[in-house]
Amino acid sequence: GAVNNPGRYQIYEPMELMMALGMAGGIKDMRKVTDVLIMRQNGEIEVINLKKLIRKEHLDIIKQTLIYPEDTIVVEARDFNWGQLSFFTTLSYALIRIIELLFL
């Protein structure tokens, strides 16, 4: 995910989400983070929008979000997809050329 030191971390008792993220070195770039997924041992997936929760009025919810042994945390970050940009740029250029050939 989008943390500074991704990897496996062993915990033996429940801990707050922010402490778990701190164990992984913190978040690389908060501007790119979209969601935090917590995959529980029982198969449930909890999706947390970290940007919304960091506001002052929601800090108590973050403290209530606990990570348990055997849980998996995935910090999703939005990255720019250069492949899609290249595809759409090429497609746009081709459509413009076709229009030019047909109508000019």
Secondary structure, 3 states (H helix, E strand, C coil): CCECCCCCCCCCCCEEHHHHHHHCCCECCCCCEEEEEEECCCCCEEEECHHHHCCHHHHHHHHHCEECCCCEEEEEECCCCHHHHHHHHHHHHHHHHHHHHHHC
